[in-house]
């Protein structure tokens, strides 16, 4: 996903290939970053496309169809959410890869949110909203392919705004945790432990080496900061013994679990 978020404002074919390569190079390096070279179909089994739910365009047409989609994705005279929804639906209709189209299509949403300046430094988990009701999502794609664009635009808009609202709750929860932690600490101003508190909001599971690297301090000073937060009941050791110890900020893990539950992917 990081590859998608680091794209420039303009979407192009190479950017989409990079997304696919980044998302699939570990799972299936043979197809990562390459347009499909065979006909595919969705549903209906492996014997043929005769009973398929949807048959994407012939693979020879993929590059030209992607280029056409990119022209639309880079227009500046279309409302951004509607543009994102239609580009996403068209991408899924082209189905340009033998596998990973769903992942790249959702990464494309993030890249276009950033390119449209609706986001700057975060990923909006719109995909969780889309996959919360997969039947409705696939029905909206089917409507798009029949010429009715309203359902997919509505789906993308509702998923995006729902994700933003969920993210705001998470931010509020993390701010409350930080405020509570501050009341538990007695360390002097400027001590490394204060920076560790902020770091834990982003990385709630740590070991001594990670803390030393993140704070730019010695291993001994990192351990002092960790011990201070253990005494304040902010960090809890989750490993046994005295070697290779790992600590967890359970308050942060809890609100992240709550965030995930609110954005659960499936009913």
C-alpha positions as CSV (number, residue, x, y, z in Angstrom):
1,X,0.0,0.0,0.0
2,X,2.9,2.3,0.6
3,X,3.7,2.3,-3.1
4,X,0.2,3.6,-3.8
5,X,0.5,6.3,-1.3
6,X,3.8,7.5,-2.6
7,X,2.5,8.0,-6.1
8,X,2.6,11.5,-7.7
9,X,-0.8,13.2,-8.4
10,X,-1.0,11.7,-11.9
11,X,-2.0,8.0,-12.3
12,X,-0.3,6.2,-15.1
13,X,0.0,2.6,-16.3
14,X,3.4,2.2,-14.8
15,X,2.1,3.3,-11.4
16,X,-0.6,0.6,-11.6
17,X,2.0,-2.0,-12.5
18,X,4.1,-0.9,-9.6
19,X,1.1,-1.3,-7.2
20,X,0.6,-4.8,-8.5
21,X,4.2,-5.7,-8.2
22,X,4.5,-4.4,-4.6
23,X,1.3,-6.3,-3.6
24,X,2.0,-9.6,-5.2
25,X,5.8,-10.0,-5.6
26,X,6.1,-12.1,-2.5
27,X,3.0,-14.3,-3.1
28,X,3.3,-14.8,-6.9
29,X,6.4,-13.2,-8.4
30,X,5.8,-14.7,-11.8
31,X,2.7,-12.5,-12.4
32,X,3.6,-9.5,-10.3
33,X,3.6,-6.3,-12.3
34,X,2.5,-7.9,-15.6
35,X,-0.8,-7.5,-17.5
36,X,-2.7,-10.8,-17.9
37,X,-1.9,-12.8,-21.0
38,X,-5.0,-14.9,-21.1
39,X,-8.8,-14.7,-21.0
40,X,-10.3,-14.9,-17.5
41,X,-13.8,-15.0,-16.1
42,X,-15.4,-14.6,-12.7
43,X,-17.6,-17.3,-11.3
44,X,-18.9,-20.4,-13.2
45,X,-16.0,-22.8,-12.4
46,X,-12.9,-23.7,-14.2
47,X,-14.4,-25.5,-17.2
48,X,-15.2,-22.4,-19.2
49,X,-16.9,-19.0,-19.2
50,X,-20.3,-20.3,-20.3
51,X,-21.9,-19.9,-16.9
52,X,-19.6,-17.2,-15.6
53,X,-21.0,-14.2,-13.7
54,X,-18.8,-11.8,-15.6
55,X,-16.3,-12.2,-18.5
56,X,-13.7,-9.3,-18.6
57,X,-12.4,-8.0,-22.0
58,X,-10.0,-10.0,-24.0
59,X,-6.4,-9.7,-22.7
60,X,-5.2,-8.1,-26.0
61,X,-7.4,-5.1,-25.2
62,X,-6.1,-4.6,-21.6
63,X,-3.3,-2.0,-22.3
64,X,-5.6,0.2,-24.4
65,X,-8.4,0.0,-21.9
66,X,-6.1,0.9,-19.0
67,X,-4.8,3.9,-21.0
68,X,-8.4,5.0,-21.5
69,X,-9.2,4.6,-17.8
70,X,-6.1,6.6,-16.9
71,X,-7.2,9.5,-19.1
72,X,-10.5,9.6,-17.1
73,X,-8.7,9.1,-13.7
74,X,-6.5,12.2,-14.4
75,X,-9.3,14.6,-15.3
76,X,-9.8,17.6,-13.1
77,X,-13.4,18.5,-14.1
78,X,-15.1,15.6,-12.3
79,X,-16.1,15.4,-8.6
80,X,-13.4,13.5,-6.9
81,X,-15.4,10.8,-5.1
82,X,-17.5,10.1,-8.2
83,X,-14.3,10.0,-10.3
84,X,-12.7,7.5,-7.9
85,X,-15.8,5.3,-7.9
86,X,-16.0,5.2,-11.7
87,X,-12.3,4.6,-12.2
88,X,-12.3,1.8,-9.6
89,X,-15.3,0.2,-11.2
90,X,-13.8,0.4,-14.7
91,X,-10.5,-1.0,-13.4
92,X,-12.4,-4.0,-11.9
93,X,-14.3,-4.4,-15.1
94,X,-11.1,-4.5,-17.2
95,X,-9.7,-7.0,-14.7
96,X,-6.1,-6.4,-16.0
97,X,-4.3,-9.0,-13.9
98,X,-4.7,-12.8,-13.5
99,X,-4.8,-12.2,-9.7
100,X,-4.8,-9.4,-7.3
101,X,-7.2,-7.1,-9.1
102,X,-9.2,-6.4,-5.9
103,X,-6.2,-5.4,-4.0
104,X,-4.9,-3.1,-6.7
105,X,-8.3,-1.7,-7.3
106,X,-8.5,-0.7,-3.6
107,X,-5.0,0.7,-3.7
108,X,-6.1,2.8,-6.7
109,X,-8.8,4.3,-4.5
110,X,-6.1,5.4,-2.0
111,X,-3.9,6.8,-4.7
112,X,-6.7,8.8,-6.2
113,X,-7.8,10.1,-2.8
114,X,-4.3,11.4,-2.3
115,X,-4.1,12.7,-5.9
116,X,-7.4,14.5,-5.4
117,X,-6.0,16.0,-2.2
118,X,-8.7,14.5,-0.1
119,X,-6.0,12.7,2.0
120,X,-2.4,13.7,2.6
121,X,-0.7,11.5,5.0
122,X,-3.1,8.7,5.9
123,X,-4.8,5.7,4.2
124,X,-8.6,5.9,4.5
125,X,-9.8,2.3,5.1
126,X,-12.6,2.5,2.5
127,X,-12.0,-1.1,1.5
128,X,-13.4,-2.3,4.8
129,X,-16.6,-0.5,4.1
130,X,-16.8,-1.9,0.6
131,X,-16.2,-5.4,1.8
132,X,-18.5,-5.1,4.8
133,X,-21.3,-6.2,2.4
134,X,-19.7,-8.0,-0.5
135,X,-23.0,-8.8,-2.1
136,X,-24.0,-5.2,-2.3
137,X,-20.6,-4.2,-3.6
138,X,-20.7,-6.8,-6.4
139,X,-24.2,-5.8,-7.2
140,X,-23.1,-2.2,-7.6
141,X,-20.3,-3.3,-10.0
142,X,-22.9,-5.3,-12.0
143,X,-25.1,-2.2,-12.2
144,X,-22.1,-0.1,-13.4
145,X,-21.5,-2.7,-16.2
146,X,-25.1,-2.3,-17.2
147,X,-24.8,1.4,-17.4
148,X,-26.1,2.5,-14.0
149,X,-23.3,4.3,-12.2
150,X,-25.2,5.5,-9.2
151,X,-24.9,2.4,-6.9
152,X,-21.1,2.2,-7.2
153,X,-20.7,6.0,-6.6
154,X,-22.9,5.7,-3.5
155,X,-21.0,2.6,-2.3
156,X,-17.6,4.3,-2.6
157,X,-18.9,7.6,-1.0
158,X,-20.5,5.8,2.0
159,X,-17.5,3.6,2.5
160,X,-15.1,6.6,2.4
161,X,-17.1,8.8,4.7
162,X,-17.7,5.9,7.1
163,X,-14.0,5.2,7.2
164,X,-13.3,8.9,7.9
165,X,-15.7,8.9,10.8
166,X,-14.2,5.7,12.2
167,X,-10.8,7.2,11.9
168,X,-11.8,10.3,13.8
169,X,-13.0,8.1,16.7
170,X,-9.6,6.3,16.7
171,X,-7.8,9.6,16.8
172,X,-10.0,10.7,19.8
173,X,-9.3,7.5,21.6
174,X,-5.6,7.8,21.1
175,X,-5.6,11.4,22.3
176,X,-7.5,10.2,25.4
177,X,-4.9,7.5,26.0
178,X,-2.0,9.9,25.7
179,X,-3.7,12.4,28.1
180,X,-4.2,9.6,30.6
181,X,-0.6,8.4,30.3
182,X,0.7,11.9,31.0
183,X,-1.1,11.9,34.3
184,X,0.7,8.6,35.3
185,X,4.2,9.8,34.6
186,X,6.6,11.8,36.8
187,X,9.6,11.9,34.5
188,X,11.4,15.2,34.1
189,X,10.6,17.4,31.1
190,X,12.8,16.4,28.1
191,X,13.3,12.8,29.3
192,X,13.3,10.2,26.5
193,X,10.3,8.5,28.1
194,X,8.1,11.4,26.8
195,X,9.1,10.6,23.3
196,X,8.6,7.0,23.9
197,X,5.0,7.7,24.8
198,X,4.4,9.4,21.5
199,X,6.1,6.5,19.7
200,X,3.9,3.9,21.3
201,X,0.8,5.6,19.9
202,X,2.2,4.6,16.4
203,X,4.0,1.4,17.4
204,X,2.4,-0.2,20.5
205,X,4.6,-3.4,20.5
206,X,8.3,-2.8,21.1
207,X,11.6,-4.3,22.2
208,X,14.7,-2.5,23.6
209,X,16.5,-2.3,20.3
210,X,13.6,-0.7,18.5
211,X,13.1,1.8,21.3
212,X,16.8,2.7,21.3
213,X,16.7,3.2,17.5
214,X,13.5,5.2,17.5
215,X,14.6,7.5,20.2
216,X,18.2,7.8,19.2
217,X,19.5,6.8,22.7
218,X,21.7,4.1,24.1
219,X,20.3,0.7,25.0
220,X,20.6,1.5,28.7
221,X,18.6,4.7,28.4
222,X,16.0,2.9,26.3
223,X,15.6,0.4,29.0
224,X,15.2,3.2,31.6
225,X,12.4,4.7,29.5
226,X,10.7,1.3,29.2
227,X,11.0,0.5,32.9
228,X,9.5,3.9,33.7
229,X,6.4,3.1,31.6
230,X,6.2,-0.4,33.0
231,X,6.1,1.1,36.5
232,X,3.3,3.5,35.3
233,X,1.3,0.5,34.0
234,X,1.6,1.8,30.4
235,X,3.8,-1.0,29.1
236,X,3.4,-4.7,29.9
237,X,6.0,-7.4,29.1
238,X,4.4,-10.0,27.0
239,X,7.3,-12.4,26.7
240,X,8.7,-14.7,29.4
241,X,12.2,-14.5,30.9
242,X,14.8,-11.8,30.7
243,X,16.1,-12.2,27.2
244,X,14.6,-10.9,23.9
245,X,11.9,-9.2,25.9
246,X,8.9,-7.5,24.2
247,X,6.5,-5.0,25.7
248,X,3.0,-4.0,24.6
249,X,1.0,-0.8,25.2
250,X,-2.3,-2.7,25.8
251,X,-4.4,0.5,25.8
252,X,-3.4,1.3,22.2
253,X,-3.9,-2.3,21.1
254,X,-7.4,-2.3,22.6
255,X,-8.5,0.9,20.7
256,X,-7.0,-0.5,17.5
257,X,-9.0,-3.7,18.0
258,X,-12.1,-1.6,18.5
259,X,-11.3,0.4,15.4
260,X,-11.0,-2.9,13.4
261,X,-14.3,-4.2,14.9
262,X,-16.1,-1.0,13.8
263,X,-14.7,-1.4,10.3
264,X,-15.1,-5.2,10.2
265,X,-14.8,-6.5,6.7
266,X,-17.7,-8.9,6.5
267,X,-21.1,-9.3,8.1
